[in-house]
Amino acid sequence: MHTNLTESQAAVLAVLEPGGILSIDQLARDAQLTTLRTRSAISALRSRGLVAAGAGTRSSRYQITPRGRGAAHTRARVAR
């Protein structure tokens, strides 16, 4: 799987990987990123199908997709 991820994108995926649907603010806090960097990472990850907007949520919340989970696992293996 092709996983050229920026550090910000990888950090967001790492936060989402355990599961759950999180807001931009939650992601920024947990990934230790600025809100702007988090939004940029989410936009890029969504365009690649690695993250999706949470179904049925009123505000902008995001979750990892199966493809995103695979990218996160691949990145973790390469980092070892």
mmCIF file as gemmi writes it, N, C-alpha and C atoms, coordinates in Angstrom:
data_model
loop_
_atom_site.group_PDB
_atom_site.id
_atom_site.type_symbol
_atom_site.label_atom_id
_atom_site.label_alt_id
_atom_site.label_comp_id
_atom_site.label_asym_id
_atom_site.label_entity_id
_atom_site.label_seq_id
_atom_site.pdbx_PDB_ins_code
_atom_site.Cartn_x
_atom_site.Cartn_y
_atom_site.Cartn_z
_atom_site.occupancy
_atom_site.B_iso_or_equiv
_atom_site.pdbx_formal_charge
_atom_site.auth_seq_id
_atom_site.auth_asym_id
_atom_site.pdbx_PDB_model_num
ATOM 1 N N . MET Axp A 1 ? 0.846 -1.182 0 1 0 ? 1 A 1
ATOM 2 C CA . MET Axp A 1 ? 0 0 0 1 0 ? 1 A 1
ATOM 3 C C . MET Axp A 1 ? 0.885 1.236 0 1 0 ? 1 A 1
ATOM 4 N N . HIS Axp A 2 ? 0.572 2.199 -0.821 1 0 ? 2 A 1
ATOM 5 C CA . HIS Axp A 2 ? 1.307 3.445 -0.945 1 0 ? 2 A 1
ATOM 6 C C . HIS Axp A 2 ? 0.936 4.35 0.227 1 0 ? 2 A 1
ATOM 7 N N . THR Axp A 3 ? 1.883 4.643 1.114 1 0 ? 3 A 1
ATOM 8 C CA . THR Axp A 3 ? 1.548 5.401 2.327 1 0 ? 3 A 1
ATOM 9 C C . THR Axp A 3 ? 2.469 6.591 2.549 1 0 ? 3 A 1
ATOM 10 N N . ASN Axp A 4 ? 2.64 7.435 1.562 1 0 ? 4 A 1
ATOM 11 C CA . ASN Axp A 4 ? 3.417 8.651 1.763 1 0 ? 4 A 1
ATOM 12 C C . ASN Axp A 4 ? 2.597 9.616 2.595 1 0 ? 4 A 1
ATOM 13 N N . LEU Axp A 5 ? 2.805 9.592 3.89 1 0 ? 5 A 1
ATOM 14 C CA . LEU Axp A 5 ? 2.07 10.447 4.809 1 0 ? 5 A 1
ATOM 15 C C . LEU Axp A 5 ? 3.006 11.487 5.41 1 0 ? 5 A 1
ATOM 16 N N . THR Axp A 6 ? 2.475 12.695 5.61 1 0 ? 6 A 1
ATOM 17 C CA . THR Axp A 6 ? 3.235 13.688 6.356 1 0 ? 6 A 1
ATOM 18 C C . THR Axp A 6 ? 3.199 13.295 7.828 1 0 ? 6 A 1
ATOM 19 N N . GLU Axp A 7 ? 4.042 13.924 8.616 1 0 ? 7 A 1
ATOM 20 C CA . GLU Axp A 7 ? 4.04 13.648 10.055 1 0 ? 7 A 1
ATOM 21 C C . GLU Axp A 7 ? 2.686 14.007 10.663 1 0 ? 7 A 1
ATOM 22 N N . SER Axp A 8 ? 2.083 15.105 10.207 1 0 ? 8 A 1
ATOM 23 C CA . SER Axp A 8 ? 0.769 15.512 10.726 1 0 ? 8 A 1
ATOM 24 C C . SER Axp A 8 ? -0.304 14.488 10.375 1 0 ? 8 A 1
ATOM 25 N N . GLN Axp A 9 ? -0.288 14.008 9.14 1 0 ? 9 A 1
ATOM 26 C CA . GLN Axp A 9 ? -1.266 13.001 8.716 1 0 ? 9 A 1
ATOM 27 C C . GLN Axp A 9 ? -1.089 11.721 9.521 1 0 ? 9 A 1
ATOM 28 N N . ALA Axp A 10 ? 0.152 11.307 9.716 1 0 ? 10 A 1
ATOM 29 C CA . ALA Axp A 10 ? 0.424 10.095 10.494 1 0 ? 10 A 1
ATOM 30 C C . ALA Axp A 10 ? -0.038 10.267 11.937 1 0 ? 10 A 1
ATOM 31 N N . ALA Axp A 11 ? 0.156 11.457 12.499 1 0 ? 11 A 1
ATOM 32 C CA . ALA Axp A 11 ? -0.266 11.709 13.877 1 0 ? 11 A 1
ATOM 33 C C . ALA Axp A 11 ? -1.784 11.623 14.006 1 0 ? 11 A 1
ATOM 34 N N . VAL Axp A 12 ? -2.5 12.181 13.032 1 0 ? 12 A 1
ATOM 35 C CA . VAL Axp A 12 ? -3.968 12.124 13.059 1 0 ? 12 A 1
ATOM 36 C C . VAL Axp A 12 ? -4.437 10.676 12.932 1 0 ? 12 A 1
ATOM 37 N N . LEU Axp A 13 ? -3.857 9.921 12.016 1 0 ? 13 A 1
ATOM 38 C CA . LEU Axp A 13 ? -4.235 8.51 11.875 1 0 ? 13 A 1
ATOM 39 C C . LEU Axp A 13 ? -3.948 7.735 13.157 1 0 ? 13 A 1
ATOM 40 N N . ALA Axp A 14 ? -2.832 8.026 13.794 1 0 ? 14 A 1
ATOM 41 C CA . ALA Axp A 14 ? -2.484 7.324 15.035 1 0 ? 14 A 1
ATOM 42 C C . ALA Axp A 14 ? -3.518 7.592 16.127 1 0 ? 14 A 1
ATOM 43 N N . VAL Axp A 15 ? -4.04 8.809 16.18 1 0 ? 15 A 1
ATOM 44 C CA . VAL Axp A 15 ? -5.065 9.139 17.172 1 0 ? 15 A 1
ATOM 45 C C . VAL Axp A 15 ? -6.374 8.429 16.843 1 0 ? 15 A 1
ATOM 46 N N . LEU Axp A 16 ? -6.718 8.358 15.562 1 0 ? 16 A 1
ATOM 47 C CA . LEU Axp A 16 ? -7.977 7.734 15.147 1 0 ? 16 A 1
ATOM 48 C C . LEU Axp A 16 ? -7.917 6.209 15.119 1 0 ? 16 A 1
ATOM 49 N N . GLU Axp A 17 ? -6.729 5.649 15.015 1 0 ? 17 A 1
ATOM 50 C CA . GLU Axp A 17 ? -6.563 4.2 14.81 1 0 ? 17 A 1
ATOM 51 C C . GLU Axp A 17 ? -7.256 3.328 15.857 1 0 ? 17 A 1
ATOM 52 N N . PRO Axp A 18 ? -7.258 3.682 17.138 1 0 ? 18 A 1
ATOM 53 C CA . PRO Axp A 18 ? -7.954 2.823 18.11 1 0 ? 18 A 1
ATOM 54 C C . PRO Axp A 18 ? -9.471 2.786 17.934 1 0 ? 18 A 1
ATOM 55 N N . GLY Axp A 19 ? -10.025 3.728 17.191 1 0 ? 19 A 1
ATOM 56 C CA . GLY Axp A 19 ? -11.469 3.77 16.96 1 0 ? 19 A 1
ATOM 57 C C . GLY Axp A 19 ? -12.075 5.031 17.542 1 0 ? 19 A 1
ATOM 58 N N . GLY Axp A 20 ? -13.329 5.246 17.218 1 0 ? 20 A 1
ATOM 59 C CA . GLY Axp A 20 ? -14.026 6.426 17.703 1 0 ? 20 A 1
ATOM 60 C C . GLY Axp A 20 ? -14.207 7.462 16.615 1 0 ? 20 A 1
ATOM 61 N N . ILE Axp A 21 ? -15.035 8.429 16.926 1 0 ? 21 A 1
ATOM 62 C CA . ILE Axp A 21 ? -15.329 9.533 16.02 1 0 ? 21 A 1
ATOM 63 C C . ILE Axp A 21 ? -14.978 10.804 16.775 1 0 ? 21 A 1
ATOM 64 N N . LEU Axp A 22 ? -13.982 11.533 16.281 1 0 ? 22 A 1
ATOM 65 C CA . LEU Axp A 22 ? -13.441 12.67 17.009 1 0 ? 22 A 1
ATOM 66 C C . LEU Axp A 22 ? -13.572 13.972 16.227 1 0 ? 22 A 1
ATOM 67 N N . SER Axp A 23 ? -13.679 15.069 16.971 1 0 ? 23 A 1
ATOM 68 C CA . SER Axp A 23 ? -13.745 16.403 16.371 1 0 ? 23 A 1
ATOM 69 C C . SER Axp A 23 ? -12.335 16.884 16.031 1 0 ? 23 A 1
ATOM 70 N N . ILE Axp A 24 ? -12.274 17.957 15.25 1 0 ? 24 A 1
ATOM 71 C CA . ILE Axp A 24 ? -10.988 18.573 14.923 1 0 ? 24 A 1
ATOM 72 C C . ILE Axp A 24 ? -10.259 18.973 16.206 1 0 ? 24 A 1
ATOM 73 N N . ASP Axp A 25 ? -10.986 19.582 17.14 1 0 ? 25 A 1
ATOM 74 C CA . ASP Axp A 25 ? -10.354 20.013 18.394 1 0 ? 25 A 1
ATOM 75 C C . ASP Axp A 25 ? -9.785 18.83 19.174 1 0 ? 25 A 1
ATOM 76 N N . GLN Axp A 26 ? -10.529 17.728 19.239 1 0 ? 26 A 1
ATOM 77 C CA . GLN Axp A 26 ? -10.032 16.534 19.935 1 0 ? 26 A 1
ATOM 78 C C . GLN Axp A 26 ? -8.8 15.972 19.232 1 0 ? 26 A 1
ATOM 79 N N . LEU Axp A 27 ? -8.864 15.916 17.905 1 0 ? 27 A 1
ATOM 80 C CA . LEU Axp A 27 ? -7.73 15.401 17.138 1 0 ? 27 A 1
ATOM 81 C C . LEU Axp A 27 ? -6.499 16.279 17.324 1 0 ? 27 A 1
ATOM 82 N N . ALA Axp A 28 ? -6.687 17.596 17.251 1 0 ? 28 A 1
ATOM 83 C CA . ALA Axp A 28 ? -5.564 18.524 17.407 1 0 ? 28 A 1
ATOM 84 C C . ALA Axp A 28 ? -4.912 18.348 18.777 1 0 ? 28 A 1
ATOM 85 N N . ARG Axp A 29 ? -5.731 18.266 19.808 1 0 ? 29 A 1
ATOM 86 C CA . ARG Axp A 29 ? -5.207 18.101 21.169 1 0 ? 29 A 1
ATOM 87 C C . ARG Axp A 29 ? -4.441 16.784 21.297 1 0 ? 29 A 1
ATOM 88 N N . ASP Axp A 30 ? -5.071 15.689 20.881 1 0 ? 30 A 1
ATOM 89 C CA . ASP Axp A 30 ? -4.465 14.369 21.073 1 0 ? 30 A 1
ATOM 90 C C . ASP Axp A 30 ? -3.247 14.133 20.179 1 0 ? 30 A 1
ATOM 91 N N . ALA Axp A 31 ? -3.242 14.745 18.993 1 0 ? 31 A 1
ATOM 92 C CA . ALA Axp A 31 ? -2.104 14.598 18.081 1 0 ? 31 A 1
ATOM 93 C C . ALA Axp A 31 ? -1.03 15.661 18.334 1 0 ? 31 A 1
ATOM 94 N N . GLN Axp A 32 ? -1.33 16.591 19.234 1 0 ? 32 A 1
ATOM 95 C CA . GLN Axp A 32 ? -0.422 17.69 19.563 1 0 ? 32 A 1
ATOM 96 C C . GLN Axp A 32 ? -0.077 18.514 18.327 1 0 ? 32 A 1
ATOM 97 N N . LEU Axp A 33 ? -1.144 18.892 17.598 1 0 ? 33 A 1
ATOM 98 C CA . LEU Axp A 33 ? -1.02 19.706 16.395 1 0 ? 33 A 1
ATOM 99 C C . LEU Axp A 33 ? -1.862 20.965 16.55 1 0 ? 33 A 1
ATOM 100 N N . THR Axp A 34 ? -1.572 21.966 15.732 1 0 ? 34 A 1
ATOM 101 C CA . THR Axp A 34 ? -2.448 23.13 15.69 1 0 ? 34 A 1
ATOM 102 C C . THR Axp A 34 ? -3.736 22.737 14.978 1 0 ? 34 A 1
ATOM 103 N N . THR Axp A 35 ? -4.767 23.526 15.19 1 0 ? 35 A 1
ATOM 104 C CA . THR Axp A 35 ? -6.038 23.265 14.508 1 0 ? 35 A 1
ATOM 105 C C . THR Axp A 35 ? -5.854 23.346 12.994 1 0 ? 35 A 1
ATOM 106 N N . LEU Axp A 36 ? -5.083 24.317 12.53 1 0 ? 36 A 1
ATOM 107 C CA . LEU Axp A 36 ? -4.847 24.475 11.092 1 0 ? 36 A 1
ATOM 108 C C . LEU Axp A 36 ? -4.155 23.245 10.503 1 0 ? 36 A 1
ATOM 109 N N . ARG Axp A 37 ? -3.125 22.758 11.169 1 0 ? 37 A 1
ATOM 110 C CA . ARG Axp A 37 ? -2.426 21.553 10.673 1 0 ? 37 A 1
ATOM 111 C C . ARG Axp A 37 ? -3.344 20.337 10.697 1 0 ? 37 A 1
ATOM 112 N N . THR Axp A 38 ? -4.185 20.259 11.718 1 0 ? 38 A 1
ATOM 113 C CA . THR Axp A 38 ? -5.117 19.135 11.827 1 0 ? 38 A 1
ATOM 114 C C . THR Axp A 38 ? -6.125 19.18 10.693 1 0 ? 38 A 1
ATOM 115 N N . ARG Axp A 39 ? -6.683 20.352 10.423 1 0 ? 39 A 1
ATOM 116 C CA . ARG Axp A 39 ? -7.64 20.493 9.314 1 0 ? 39 A 1
ATOM 117 C C . ARG Axp A 39 ? -6.995 20.136 7.98 1 0 ? 39 A 1
ATOM 118 N N . SER Axp A 40 ? -5.774 20.579 7.782 1 0 ? 40 A 1
ATOM 119 C CA . SER Axp A 40 ? -5.048 20.27 6.55 1 0 ? 40 A 1
ATOM 120 C C . SER Axp A 40 ? -4.814 18.764 6.417 1 0 ? 40 A 1
ATOM 121 N N . ALA Axp A 41 ? -4.417 18.138 7.513 1 0 ? 41 A 1
ATOM 122 C CA . ALA Axp A 41 ? -4.189 16.686 7.499 1 0 ? 41 A 1
ATOM 123 C C . ALA Axp A 41 ? -5.486 15.94 7.213 1 0 ? 41 A 1
ATOM 124 N N . ILE Axp A 42 ? -6.577 16.34 7.859 1 0 ? 42 A 1
ATOM 125 C CA . ILE Axp A 42 ? -7.878 15.693 7.637 1 0 ? 42 A 1
ATOM 126 C C . ILE Axp A 42 ? -8.296 15.833 6.179 1 0 ? 42 A 1
ATOM 127 N N . SER Axp A 43 ? -8.122 17.013 5.615 1 0 ? 43 A 1
ATOM 128 C CA . SER Axp A 43 ? -8.492 17.229 4.215 1 0 ? 43 A 1
ATOM 129 C C . SER Axp A 43 ? -7.731 16.279 3.29 1 0 ? 43 A 1
ATOM 130 N N . ALA Axp A 44 ? -6.429 16.173 3.5 1 0 ? 44 A 1
ATOM 131 C CA . ALA Axp A 44 ? -5.612 15.279 2.671 1 0 ? 44 A 1
ATOM 132 C C . ALA Axp A 44 ? -5.99 13.816 2.895 1 0 ? 44 A 1
ATOM 133 N N . LEU Axp A 45 ? -6.208 13.44 4.14 1 0 ? 45 A 1
ATOM 134 C CA . LEU Axp A 45 ? -6.568 12.051 4.449 1 0 ? 45 A 1
ATOM 135 C C . LEU Axp A 45 ? -7.933 11.692 3.878 1 0 ? 45 A 1
ATOM 136 N N . ARG Axp A 46 ? -8.883 12.621 3.933 1 0 ? 46 A 1
ATOM 137 C CA . ARG Axp A 46 ? -10.215 12.372 3.356 1 0 ? 46 A 1
ATOM 138 C C . ARG Axp A 46 ? -10.113 12.188 1.846 1 0 ? 46 A 1
ATOM 139 N N . SER Axp A 47 ? -9.301 13.009 1.186 1 0 ? 47 A 1
ATOM 140 C CA . SER Axp A 47 ? -9.184 12.911 -0.272 1 0 ? 47 A 1
ATOM 141 C C . SER Axp A 47 ? -8.572 11.581 -0.702 1 0 ? 47 A 1
ATOM 142 N N . ARG Axp A 48 ? -7.824 10.942 0.187 1 0 ? 48 A 1
ATOM 143 C CA . ARG Axp A 48 ? -7.206 9.642 -0.101 1 0 ? 48 A 1
ATOM 144 C C . ARG Axp A 48 ? -8.033 8.471 0.413 1 0 ? 48 A 1
ATOM 145 N N . GLY Axp A 49 ? -9.179 8.78 1.03 1 0 ? 49 A 1
ATOM 146 C CA . GLY Axp A 49 ? -10.047 7.719 1.531 1 0 ? 49 A 1
ATOM 147 C C . GLY Axp A 49 ? -9.551 7.064 2.809 1 0 ? 49 A 1
ATOM 148 N N . LEU Axp A 50 ? -8.67 7.738 3.543 1 0 ? 50 A 1
ATOM 149 C CA . LEU Axp A 50 ? -8.117 7.166 4.765 1 0 ? 50 A 1
ATOM 150 C C . LEU Axp A 50 ? -8.91 7.561 6.002 1 0 ? 50 A 1
ATOM 151 N N . VAL Axp A 51 ? -9.686 8.632 5.881 1 0 ? 51 A 1
ATOM 152 C CA . VAL Axp A 51 ? -10.52 9.153 6.96 1 0 ? 51 A 1
ATOM 153 C C . VAL Axp A 51 ? -11.853 9.547 6.349 1 0 ? 51 A 1
ATOM 154 N N . ALA Axp A 52 ? -12.921 9.383 7.112 1 0 ? 52 A 1
ATOM 155 C CA . ALA Axp A 52 ? -14.259 9.761 6.644 1 0 ? 52 A 1
ATOM 156 C C . ALA Axp A 52 ? -14.965 10.552 7.731 1 0 ? 52 A 1
ATOM 157 N N . ALA Axp A 53 ? -15.901 11.389 7.295 1 0 ? 53 A 1
ATOM 158 C CA . ALA Axp A 53 ? -16.737 12.095 8.264 1 0 ? 53 A 1
ATOM 159 C C . ALA Axp A 53 ? -17.601 11.064 8.967 1 0 ? 53 A 1
ATOM 160 N N . GLY Axp A 54 ? -17.761 11.23 10.257 1 0 ? 54 A 1
ATOM 161 C CA . GLY Axp A 54 ? -18.579 10.307 11.034 1 0 ? 54 A 1
ATOM 162 C C . GLY Axp A 54 ? -20.029 10.385 10.608 1 0 ? 54 A 1
ATOM 163 N N . ALA Axp A 55 ? -20.654 9.254 10.415 1 0 ? 55 A 1
ATOM 164 C CA . ALA Axp A 55 ? -22.052 9.199 9.983 1 0 ? 55 A 1
ATOM 165 C C . ALA Axp A 55 ? -22.967 9.702 11.091 1 0 ? 55 A 1
ATOM 166 N N . GLY Axp A 56 ? -23.923 10.536 10.709 1 0 ? 56 A 1
ATOM 167 C CA . GLY Axp A 56 ? -24.947 10.98 11.638 1 0 ? 56 A 1
ATOM 168 C C . GLY Axp A 56 ? -24.492 11.98 12.676 1 0 ? 56 A 1
ATOM 169 N N . THR Axp A 57 ? -23.35 12.601 12.481 1 0 ? 57 A 1
ATOM 170 C CA . THR Axp A 57 ? -22.904 13.598 13.45 1 0 ? 57 A 1
ATOM 171 C C . THR Axp A 57 ? -23.268 14.989 12.963 1 0 ? 57 A 1
ATOM 172 N N . ARG Axp A 58 ? -23.67 15.848 13.893 1 0 ? 58 A 1
ATOM 173 C CA . ARG Axp A 58 ? -24.055 17.217 13.536 1 0 ? 58 A 1
ATOM 174 C C . ARG Axp A 58 ? -22.845 18.084 13.228 1 0 ? 58 A 1
ATOM 175 N N . SER Axp A 59 ? -21.802 17.933 14.007 1 0 ? 59 A 1
ATOM 176 C CA . SER Axp A 59 ? -20.607 18.737 13.772 1 0 ? 59 A 1
ATOM 177 C C . SER Axp A 59 ? -19.583 17.908 13.01 1 0 ? 59 A 1
ATOM 178 N N . SER Axp A 60 ? -18.51 18.549 12.661 1 0 ? 60 A 1
ATOM 179 C CA . SER Axp A 60 ? -17.471 17.852 11.903 1 0 ? 60 A 1
ATOM 180 C C . SER Axp A 60 ? -16.687 16.924 12.816 1 0 ? 60 A 1
ATOM 181 N N . ARG Axp A 61 ? -16.948 15.655 12.673 1 0 ? 61 A 1
ATOM 182 C CA . ARG Axp A 61 ? -16.227 14.621 13.417 1 0 ? 61 A 1
ATOM 183 C C . ARG Axp A 61 ? -15.756 13.579 12.406 1 0 ? 61 A 1
ATOM 184 N N . TYR Axp A 62 ? -14.65 12.955 12.716 1 0 ? 62 A 1
ATOM 185 C CA . TYR Axp A 62 ? -14.008 12.079 11.747 1 0 ? 62 A 1
ATOM 186 C C . TYR Axp A 62 ? -13.647 10.739 12.364 1 0 ? 62 A 1
ATOM 187 N N . GLN Axp A 63 ? -13.586 9.739 11.481 1 0 ? 63 A 1
ATOM 188 C CA . GLN Axp A 63 ? -13.19 8.397 11.897 1 0 ? 63 A 1
ATOM 189 C C . GLN Axp A 63 ? -12.276 7.807 10.839 1 0 ? 63 A 1
ATOM 190 N N . ILE Axp A 64 ? -11.486 6.844 11.254 1 0 ? 64 A 1
ATOM 191 C CA . ILE Axp A 64 ? -10.566 6.179 10.34 1 0 ? 64 A 1
ATOM 192 C C . ILE Axp A 64 ? -11.352 5.166 9.507 1 0 ? 64 A 1
ATOM 193 N N . THR Axp A 65 ? -10.952 4.986 8.264 1 0 ? 65 A 1
ATOM 194 C CA . THR Axp A 65 ? -11.569 3.987 7.393 1 0 ? 65 A 1
ATOM 195 C C . THR Axp A 65 ? -10.718 2.711 7.44 1 0 ? 65 A 1
ATOM 196 N N . PRO Axp A 66 ? -11.24 1.605 6.927 1 0 ? 66 A 1
ATOM 197 C CA . PRO Axp A 66 ? -10.408 0.393 6.861 1 0 ? 66 A 1
ATOM 198 C C . PRO Axp A 66 ? -9.108 0.635 6.084 1 0 ? 66 A 1
ATOM 199 N N . ARG Axp A 67 ? -9.191 1.409 5.018 1 0 ? 67 A 1
ATOM 200 C CA . ARG Axp A 67 ? -7.992 1.737 4.244 1 0 ? 67 A 1
ATOM 201 C C . ARG Axp A 67 ? -7.008 2.562 5.092 1 0 ? 67 A 1
ATOM 202 N N . GLY Axp A 68 ? -7.55 3.487 5.885 1 0 ? 68 A 1
ATOM 203 C CA . GLY Axp A 68 ? -6.716 4.291 6.774 1 0 ? 68 A 1
ATOM 204 C C . GLY Axp A 68 ? -6.053 3.449 7.845 1 0 ? 68 A 1
ATOM 205 N N . ARG Axp A 69 ? -6.788 2.476 8.358 1 0 ? 69 A 1
ATOM 206 C CA . ARG Axp A 69 ? -6.232 1.568 9.365 1 0 ? 69 A 1
ATOM 207 C C . ARG Axp A 69 ? -5.056 0.783 8.76 1 0 ? 69 A 1
ATOM 208 N N . GLY Axp A 70 ? -5.218 0.351 7.516 1 0 ? 70 A 1
ATOM 209 C CA . GLY Axp A 70 ? -4.123 -0.352 6.837 1 0 ? 70 A 1
ATOM 210 C C . GLY Axp A 70 ? -2.902 0.538 6.664 1 0 ? 70 A 1
ATOM 211 N N . ALA Axp A 71 ? -3.135 1.804 6.309 1 0 ? 71 A 1
ATOM 212 C CA . ALA Axp A 71 ? -2.024 2.751 6.151 1 0 ? 71 A 1
ATOM 213 C C . ALA Axp A 71 ? -1.333 2.999 7.484 1 0 ? 71 A 1
ATOM 214 N N . ALA Axp A 72 ? -2.104 3.096 8.551 1 0 ? 72 A 1
ATOM 215 C CA . ALA Axp A 72 ? -1.53 3.31 9.886 1 0 ? 72 A 1
ATOM 216 C C . ALA Axp A 72 ? -0.68 2.109 10.296 1 0 ? 72 A 1
ATOM 217 N N . HIS Axp A 73 ? -1.161 0.905 10.018 1 0 ? 73 A 1
ATOM 218 C CA . HIS Axp A 73 ? -0.401 -0.31 10.362 1 0 ? 73 A 1
ATOM 219 C C . HIS Axp A 73 ? 0.871 -0.4 9.534 1 0 ? 73 A 1
ATOM 220 N N . THR Axp A 74 ? 0.776 -0.073 8.249 1 0 ? 74 A 1
ATOM 221 C CA . THR Axp A 74 ? 1.951 -0.104 7.38 1 0 ? 74 A 1
ATOM 222 C C . THR Axp A 74 ? 2.989 0.89 7.869 1 0 ? 74 A 1
ATOM 223 N N . ARG Axp A 75 ? 2.533 2.083 8.204 1 0 ? 75 A 1
ATOM 224 C CA . ARG Axp A 75 ? 3.457 3.12 8.696 1 0 ? 75 A 1
ATOM 225 C C . ARG Axp A 75 ? 4.121 2.676 10 1 0 ? 75 A 1
ATOM 226 N N . ALA Axp A 76 ? 3.364 2.062 10.884 1 0 ? 76 A 1
ATOM 227 C CA . ALA Axp A 76 ? 3.911 1.605 12.166 1 0 ? 76 A 1
ATOM 228 C C . ALA Axp A 76 ? 4.981 0.531 11.948 1 0 ? 76 A 1
ATOM 229 N N . ARG Axp A 77 ? 4.753 -0.374 10.985 1 0 ? 77 A 1
ATOM 230 C CA . ARG Axp A 77 ? 5.737 -1.43 10.7 1 0 ? 77 A 1
ATOM 231 C C . ARG Axp A 77 ? 7.014 -0.834 10.123 1 0 ? 77 A 1
ATOM 232 N N . VAL Axp A 78 ? 6.874 0.147 9.242 1 0 ? 78 A 1
ATOM 233 C CA . VAL Axp A 78 ? 8.039 0.772 8.615 1 0 ? 78 A 1
ATOM 234 C C . VAL Axp A 78 ? 8.849 1.553 9.646 1 0 ? 78 A 1
ATOM 235 N N . ALA Axp A 79 ? 8.171 2.159 10.613 1 0 ? 79 A 1
ATOM 236 C CA . ALA Axp A 79 ? 8.847 2.978 11.626 1 0 ? 79 A 1
ATOM 237 C C . ALA Axp A 79 ? 9.664 2.148 12.606 1 0 ? 79 A 1
ATOM 238 N N . ARG Axp A 80 ? 9.392 0.885 12.704 1 0 ? 80 A 1
ATOM 239 C CA . ARG Axp A 80 ? 10.118 0.03 13.666 1 0 ? 80 A 1
ATOM 240 C C . ARG Axp A 80 ? 11.517 -0.275 13.237 1 0 ? 80 A 1
